[in-house]
Amino acid sequence: MIKNKEVQEKLGFKGKAVYVPLVMYIKFLDILSVFVNVNISTAEPAPSLWEQCLSAFLQSIKPEEARNLKWLSAMKHISTESGILTIEAPSEFAKEWLLGHFYESFLDIAKSIDPDVKEIVIIAPEIKEKSKVIALAPELKSPERLKSGSFYKKYRMDNFIAETSNEFVLESAKFIAAMPRNQENFLIIKGASGLGKTHLLHAIGREASANWAKKAVLWDSDRFFKEKDRGNLAMLFQADILLIDNLQNLYTSKSSQTELLKILKELKKIGRSMVVAINPKSKISPTDEFSDFLKIGIKCELKSPDLRTRIAILRQKAKEKELPTDVLEDCWKLIAGKLGESVCSLEGAVNDLAARQALLKCKITPQIIRSIYEEKNIKNTTPSMKSIATAAALAFNIPLDTLCGKSRMAKVNKPRQIAIYLCKQTGLSLSEIGKFFNRDVSSIANAIQTVKNKIAGKDGYSFEFEINDILNAARH
């Protein structure tokens, strides 16, 4: 007889005494066991800790925000052991996005559900099907993906002239560019404008790219603001080494500092390398939180180069531009003294000389350099005919009497023609000049025209500098 009330209810025999043969009863029990097992197996399992965290997080934000974060459901719960919640992200990019934007929020939720949780670890295995990774990763507002920075070839470690004053800066740059590091991976380069901060950033980026970094990224403040407006700052989480130039320009925006600080903190946490260049003379200061973070970096400062260093820089830059460095050796001190301490000004001076040599087809000489850089020291007076003639004679190493005499030798004709031409530029008449040089008016006119033709000719630019050099000597 079936006495179990629950079984009676299921079979419709409630309140009735039913007698069945023993064989049928045993068979009935087999069928009932299958029925019970089916019910047990179809019961829903309890949600994992990650699923509970995700549910709580999505309920805490606005519905429109939750719709944009559906990709979080692609994260998989792996384990919860020893106070560590381990989850698996579908891609490295998704992992970095979660770490950079929501890590603290999810950690707080996990602790509220399970007080033993102390940390969340996110792993991201390599996925061959790239299309799936892109679909699951957070979408950028712009289709642009992070690319390695474009580093100028002219900026290298071996052509950065440090001398003694900036030796520590150069060695620090070499250190951080040599290999990836979990510690001591944050370098701060301070220095006034024009001392070589940008040079070092490009050099570090080139060295790191050659040695180990797949994505060495250099942004300046302008690029940061631009990509921020486009919603692409998440790209920076992909950088193996991140280099930021002119950081002080970001101090004008507190929100930009907050976003960059979040990126820098996460990159440091996961062992990526970072280098920032700052002009300490900026009138705007960073937020207290950003200032505190900068204190943990390796700090080095570029100092103004002394005269010896500036001469070495000019010599190095001139060599790179294929200028006749040996011939110009006595001129570097003149240029370095005139241009002051800015490395950019020194490089600009060499670029100017190289352009003159290339575009005007003239070889740079000491006379040309003196004509350019001694101009401010020239007396603003009109030289006499004798001063001009004397300067021309000295420049070509001939006696003054020979220059003003009747000799028609070729080595005398050129300096005499230059002297006559310069005398005419002072406003003297042809007859006055002819009387001084013992020539008739037609000869004086021919000499002046000859010089004009040479100035207008192929090598006229160099020839004009030679003339001006004589004029400057006559004025002293």
C-alpha distance (Angstrom), angle and dihedral (degrees) to the residues before:
residue distance angle dihedral
M1 . . .
I2 3.79 . .
K3 3.77 106.7 .
N4 3.81 101.6 162.1
K5 3.79 105.8 110.5
E6 3.81 94.9 -152.9
V7 3.80 91.8 52.8
Q8 3.82 90.3 45.1
E9 3.78 90.3 54.0
K10 3.81 92.6 48.8
L11 3.86 90.8 50.0
G12 3.80 95.6 41.9
F13 3.81 95.3 -115.0
K14 3.77 98.0 116.5
G15 3.79 112.0 154.3
K16 3.80 94.3 7.2
A17 3.76 132.0 107.3
V18 3.77 108.6 -130.0
Y19 3.78 124.0 -173.2
V20 3.79 120.4 -160.9
P21 3.80 133.5 174.2
L22 3.81 116.3 -93.5
V23 3.82 93.7 -115.6
M24 3.77 92.1 53.0
Y25 3.82 90.8 47.0
I26 3.82 92.2 54.6
K27 3.79 90.7 48.3
F28 3.78 89.4 48.5
L29 3.82 90.7 54.5
D30 3.84 90.8 53.4
I31 3.79 91.0 52.2
L32 3.81 91.2 46.9
S33 3.83 92.4 51.7
V34 3.81 90.5 54.8
F35 3.79 89.6 49.4
V36 3.81 92.2 51.7
N37 3.85 92.5 46.5
V38 3.77 91.4 53.0
N39 3.75 91.2 54.0
I40 3.80 92.1 50.2
S41 3.81 95.6 47.6
T42 3.81 93.8 51.9
A43 3.80 94.3 55.6
E44 3.87 113.0 115.6
P45 3.85 115.2 -109.5
A46 3.81 119.2 -121.8
P47 3.84 114.2 -91.7
S48 3.80 116.5 -100.1
L49 3.78 121.5 -112.2
W50 3.81 90.7 -104.2
E51 3.81 91.5 51.5
Q52 3.80 89.9 50.9
C53 3.80 90.2 49.6
L54 3.79 92.3 48.6
S55 3.80 92.5 48.6
A56 3.80 92.0 49.8
F57 3.81 92.2 46.6
L58 3.82 94.9 50.1
Q59 3.81 90.2 48.9
S60 3.81 90.5 52.8
I61 3.81 95.3 58.6
K62 3.79 134.7 60.9
P63 3.84 117.8 -78.5
E64 3.82 92.7 -118.1
E65 3.81 90.2 52.6
A66 3.79 91.0 47.9
R67 3.80 90.7 54.4
N68 3.80 90.1 56.2
L69 3.80 91.0 51.9
K70 3.79 99.5 55.6
W71 3.80 88.2 117.6
L72 3.83 87.9 74.6
S73 3.81 88.3 74.2
A74 3.82 87.1 69.1
M75 3.80 88.9 70.6
K76 3.81 111.5 102.0
H77 3.80 128.3 -146.9
I78 3.82 110.2 -122.8
S79 3.79 105.9 171.0
T80 3.79 148.0 -37.9
E81 3.77 108.9 -140.4
S82 3.82 135.9 146.8
G83 3.80 91.5 -1.3
I84 3.83 93.5 -54.0
L85 3.80 122.8 117.8
T86 3.80 107.5 -155.6
I87 3.80 120.1 -163.3
E88 3.79 133.0 172.8
A89 3.80 122.8 -129.0
P90 3.82 121.1 -154.6
S91 3.83 92.0 -127.5
E92 3.78 143.8 7.3
F93 3.78 89.0 -110.3
A94 3.82 92.9 54.7
K95 3.80 89.6 47.0
E96 3.80 92.5 52.9
W97 3.80 92.0 46.2
L98 3.80 91.3 53.2
L99 3.81 91.9 46.3
G100 3.76 92.6 47.9
H101 3.80 99.1 45.3
F102 3.82 113.6 20.9
Y103 3.80 109.6 18.6
E104 3.81 96.6 105.9
S105 3.81 92.7 44.6
F106 3.80 93.6 52.3
L107 3.79 92.3 44.1
D108 3.82 91.1 54.7
I109 3.80 91.1 48.9
A110 3.83 92.0 47.7
K111 3.82 91.0 51.1
S112 3.81 90.9 50.3
I113 3.82 90.1 53.9
D114 3.80 97.2 38.7
P115 3.83 114.0 18.1
D116 3.82 90.6 -163.6
V117 3.83 91.7 68.1
K118 3.79 111.4 104.5
E119 3.80 102.8 161.8
I120 3.80 143.5 18.9
V121 3.80 117.1 -140.4
I122 3.81 118.9 -163.7
I123 3.78 121.3 -162.6
A124 3.78 125.2 -169.2
P125 3.82 117.0 -165.1
E126 3.78 120.0 -158.9
I127 3.79 111.7 -91.5
K128 3.76 118.7 -157.7
E129 3.79 95.8 -161.2
K130 3.77 98.7 78.3
S131 3.80 93.5 -178.3
K132 3.81 90.5 64.6
V133 3.78 92.2 48.8
I134 3.77 91.9 54.2
A135 3.77 92.1 47.5
L136 3.80 93.1 52.7
A137 3.81 98.2 39.9
P138 3.81 119.9 85.6
E139 3.77 111.1 -85.9
L140 3.78 119.6 -120.7
K141 3.78 117.7 -134.8
S142 3.79 87.9 -125.7
P143 3.82 122.1 46.8
E144 3.80 90.9 -131.7
R145 3.80 114.9 116.7
L146 3.75 125.9 -157.8
K147 3.79 115.6 -82.1
S148 3.76 130.3 -173.7
G149 3.77 114.1 -91.3
S150 3.79 121.3 -97.2
F151 3.78 105.3 -114.8
Y152 3.80 121.7 -162.1
K153 3.78 111.9 -116.9
K154 3.80 91.7 -143.9
Y155 3.82 91.1 64.0
R156 3.80 108.0 78.5
M157 3.78 137.9 147.6
D158 3.80 92.7 -116.5
N159 3.80 94.6 56.1
F160 3.80 96.9 46.0
I161 3.81 103.5 106.0
A162 3.79 106.4 -145.6
E163 3.81 104.8 157.6
T164 3.82 112.1 178.5
S165 3.81 100.6 -48.3
N166 3.82 96.7 60.1
E167 3.79 100.6 27.0
F168 3.84 93.2 111.8
V169 3.82 91.2 53.7
L170 3.80 92.1 52.7
E171 3.80 93.9 46.7
S172 3.82 90.7 48.8
A173 3.79 89.7 52.2
K174 3.80 91.5 50.7
F175 3.81 90.3 47.5
I176 3.80 96.5 55.3
A177 3.81 93.5 41.2
A178 3.81 93.9 52.1
M179 3.83 101.1 73.1
P180 3.84 143.7 -17.6
R181 3.80 114.6 -86.1
N182 3.79 136.3 -169.7
Q183 3.78 90.9 -153.1
E184 3.80 130.6 36.0
N185 3.79 88.6 24.1
F186 3.81 97.7 133.3
L187 3.84 120.2 82.9
I188 3.80 124.9 -177.4
I189 3.82 117.3 -164.2
K190 3.79 115.2 -165.6
G191 3.76 125.1 -172.1
A192 3.79 143.9 130.4
S193 3.78 120.5 -94.3
G194 3.79 115.8 -70.1
L195 3.81 99.2 20.7
G196 3.83 98.5 109.9
K197 3.83 108.3 -87.9
T198 3.80 92.7 132.9
H199 3.81 90.3 46.7
L200 3.80 90.5 56.7
L201 3.82 94.0 46.0
H202 3.80 91.7 54.1
A203 3.80 91.0 44.3
I204 3.82 91.7 51.3
G205 3.79 91.4 47.9
R206 3.81 92.8 50.2
E207 3.82 93.1 47.2
A208 3.81 93.7 46.6
S209 3.81 91.6 47.9
A210 3.79 90.3 51.5
N211 3.82 94.3 46.3
W212 3.80 109.7 36.3
A213 3.80 118.8 -36.3
K214 3.80 117.7 106.4
K215 3.80 90.2 -174.3
A216 3.80 114.8 31.3
V217 3.80 104.8 170.6
L218 3.80 128.3 -166.2
W219 3.80 119.0 -170.1
D220 3.77 129.3 167.2
S221 3.80 125.4 -152.9
D222 3.82 92.7 -92.1
R223 3.81 91.7 55.3
F224 3.81 90.3 47.3
F225 3.81 93.0 54.7
K226 3.80 90.9 45.7
E227 3.79 95.4 51.2
K228 3.78 91.3 42.5
D229 3.81 90.1 58.6
R230 3.79 89.1 49.9
G231 3.80 92.2 49.5
N232 3.78 94.5 -116.8
L233 3.80 103.8 123.5
A234 3.81 89.4 108.5
M235 3.81 86.5 75.2
L236 3.78 90.3 73.9
F237 3.80 91.0 69.1
Q238 3.83 86.4 71.6
A239 3.82 94.5 60.7
D240 3.80 118.9 113.5
I241 3.80 88.4 -163.4
L242 3.79 121.7 12.3
L243 3.81 121.1 -158.8
I244 3.81 120.9 -170.0
D245 3.82 120.5 -169.3
N246 3.82 124.7 -158.4
L247 3.79 93.6 10.4
Q248 3.81 90.6 173.2
N249 3.82 90.1 72.2
L250 3.82 89.0 67.5
Y251 3.81 90.3 61.0
T252 3.82 88.6 83.9
S253 3.82 90.0 71.5
K254 3.80 122.0 53.9
S255 3.81 92.2 -168.8
S256 3.81 90.7 54.3
Q257 3.80 90.4 50.7
T258 3.79 90.1 50.1
E259 3.80 93.1 51.4
L260 3.80 94.7 44.4
L261 3.80 90.9 46.4
K262 3.81 90.2 54.4
I263 3.81 89.6 51.8
L264 3.81 94.3 46.7
K265 3.79 92.7 48.1
E266 3.78 92.6 51.7
L267 3.82 93.9 45.1
K268 3.78 90.0 51.5
K269 3.79 91.3 46.9
I270 3.81 93.0 54.5
G271 3.81 93.0 44.3
R272 3.81 101.6 -104.1
S273 3.82 119.5 148.0
M274 3.80 123.2 -113.3
V275 3.80 135.2 -172.4
V276 3.81 125.4 -177.0
A277 3.80 128.2 -175.9
I278 3.80 118.9 -150.2
N279 3.78 134.5 -176.6
P280 3.84 102.0 -141.1
K281 3.81 91.2 -160.5
S282 3.80 91.3 72.5
K283 3.80 112.2 126.2
I284 3.83 92.0 -143.4
S285 3.80 119.5 77.5
P286 3.81 128.0 -149.6
T287 3.79 123.2 -111.9
D288 3.80 116.3 -85.1
E289 3.81 91.6 -108.3
F290 3.80 92.7 51.4
S291 3.80 91.6 44.6
D292 3.81 90.7 52.8
F293 3.80 91.2 51.3
L294 3.82 92.1 51.4
K295 3.79 89.0 58.3
I296 3.83 91.9 70.9
G297 3.82 94.7 61.2
I298 3.81 129.9 92.0
K299 3.80 101.5 -95.8
C300 3.79 124.1 -153.0
E301 3.78 131.0 162.7
L302 3.78 130.6 -146.5
K303 3.78 109.3 -134.2
S304 3.78 126.8 -155.4
P305 3.83 109.3 -88.4
D306 3.77 117.7 -113.5
L307 3.82 122.3 -129.1
R308 3.80 93.2 -89.0
T309 3.80 91.8 52.3
R310 3.80 92.7 46.3
I311 3.80 90.6 53.1
A312 3.82 89.8 49.7
I313 3.82 89.8 50.5
L314 3.82 92.0 50.6
R315 3.79 91.1 48.2
Q316 3.82 91.9 49.9
K317 3.82 94.4 46.2
A318 3.81 91.7 47.0
K319 3.79 90.6 51.4
E320 3.81 90.3 52.6
K321 3.81 90.3 51.1
E322 3.83 91.5 49.0
L323 3.78 94.8 -117.9
P324 3.83 117.9 157.2
T325 3.80 94.6 -95.4
D326 3.80 96.3 175.5
V327 3.79 92.8 54.2
L328 3.80 92.1 46.2
E329 3.82 97.0 45.7
D330 3.81 93.3 111.4
C331 3.82 91.3 52.0
W332 3.81 100.3 60.7
K333 3.79 93.3 78.2
L334 3.80 90.4 52.0
I335 3.84 92.5 51.8
A336 3.81 94.1 42.3
G337 3.78 90.8 50.8
K338 3.79 93.7 49.4
L339 3.83 98.8 45.4
G340 3.80 100.2 46.2
E341 3.81 126.1 -150.1
S342 3.81 104.1 -34.1
V343 3.81 112.3 114.5
C344 3.81 89.0 -160.2
S345 3.82 90.1 57.8
L346 3.80 90.7 50.9
E347 3.79 91.3 50.2
G348 3.80 90.0 46.8
A349 3.81 91.1 53.4
V350 3.81 91.4 53.4
N351 3.81 91.1 46.0
D352 3.79 89.3 52.8
L353 3.80 92.5 51.9
A354 3.81 91.2 46.7
A355 3.80 90.5 51.2
R356 3.79 91.7 51.1
Q357 3.78 90.2 50.3
A358 3.81 94.7 47.5
L359 3.79 102.3 38.1
L360 3.79 99.9 36.1
K361 3.81 95.3 38.6
C362 3.78 93.2 -129.4
K363 3.77 129.2 131.3
I364 3.79 112.8 -120.8
T365 3.80 110.6 -117.4
P366 3.81 133.8 -177.9
Q367 3.80 87.7 -107.8
I368 3.81 90.8 59.9
I369 3.80 92.6 48.7
R370 3.80 92.6 47.7
S371 3.79 89.6 48.8
I372 3.81 89.6 55.9
Y373 3.79 101.9 40.7
E374 3.81 102.1 31.9
E375 3.77 93.0 52.2
K376 3.81 93.9 98.5
N377 3.80 91.3 57.1
I378 3.80 95.0 52.9
K379 3.80 116.3 113.1
N380 3.77 110.6 -117.4
T381 3.81 93.4 -130.4
T382 3.80 134.4 117.1
P383 3.81 109.4 -110.1
S384 3.79 121.1 -136.4
M385 3.81 123.7 -113.3
K386 3.78 89.8 -107.5
S387 3.84 91.9 52.9
I388 3.80 90.7 50.2
A389 3.79 93.2 46.8
T390 3.81 91.6 47.0
A391 3.82 92.4 49.9
A392 3.82 91.0 49.5
A393 3.79 92.1 48.4
L394 3.81 92.1 50.0
A395 3.82 92.5 46.8
F396 3.82 91.1 56.1
N397 3.81 96.4 33.6
I398 3.81 98.0 -120.3
P399 3.84 129.7 127.8
L400 3.81 117.9 -94.3
D401 3.83 91.3 -127.0
T402 3.81 90.3 55.9
L403 3.82 91.4 49.6
C404 3.80 91.6 52.6
G405 3.82 94.6 38.0
K406 3.80 131.9 85.7
S407 3.80 98.3 -90.7
R408 3.83 114.2 131.7
M409 3.81 97.4 -168.1
A410 3.84 114.9 139.7
K411 3.80 93.7 -121.4
V412 3.81 88.9 56.4
N413 3.81 98.5 41.5
K414 3.83 96.0 65.0
P415 3.83 98.4 51.6
R416 3.82 90.5 41.2
Q417 3.82 91.7 52.2
I418 3.83 90.3 49.0
A419 3.82 91.3 49.2
I420 3.81 91.5 49.0
Y421 3.80 91.4 48.1
L422 3.82 91.9 50.3
C423 3.80 92.0 47.6
K424 3.80 88.8 54.9
Q425 3.83 90.2 52.0
T426 3.81 88.6 60.3
G427 3.83 90.2 62.8
L428 3.81 100.3 -102.9
S429 3.78 119.2 145.9
L430 3.81 123.5 -110.6
S431 3.80 91.5 -113.0
E432 3.83 92.7 52.6
I433 3.79 91.2 50.0
G434 3.82 92.2 44.9
K435 3.78 91.8 52.6
F436 3.84 91.6 52.5
F437 3.83 94.3 47.6
N438 3.84 95.5 38.2
R439 3.83 92.5 -117.1
D440 3.79 134.2 124.5
V441 3.80 121.7 -113.6
S442 3.83 94.4 -100.4
S443 3.81 91.7 53.5
I444 3.81 90.2 50.1
A445 3.82 90.9 49.6
N446 3.83 91.3 48.8
A447 3.83 91.5 50.3
I448 3.81 91.2 51.7
Q449 3.81 92.5 48.6
T450 3.81 91.4 48.1
V451 3.80 90.7 56.2
K452 3.81 91.6 46.8
N453 3.81 90.2 52.2
K454 3.81 91.5 51.2
I455 3.81 91.4 49.6
A456 3.81 89.5 52.5
G457 3.82 91.6 45.8
K458 3.82 133.0 91.6
D459 3.81 96.6 -78.6
G460 3.78 94.1 32.0
Y461 3.79 96.0 120.5
S462 3.80 92.9 58.9
F463 3.81 91.1 42.0
E464 3.82 91.0 52.6
F465 3.80 90.9 53.2
E466 3.79 88.3 51.9
I467 3.81 89.9 53.1
N468 3.80 92.9 47.6
D469 3.79 90.2 49.9
I470 3.83 89.2 58.4
L471 3.80 91.4 46.4
N472 3.80 91.4 51.4
A473 3.80 90.3 50.8
A474 3.81 90.0 50.8
R475 3.81 91.3 54.4
H476 3.82 94.3 56.6
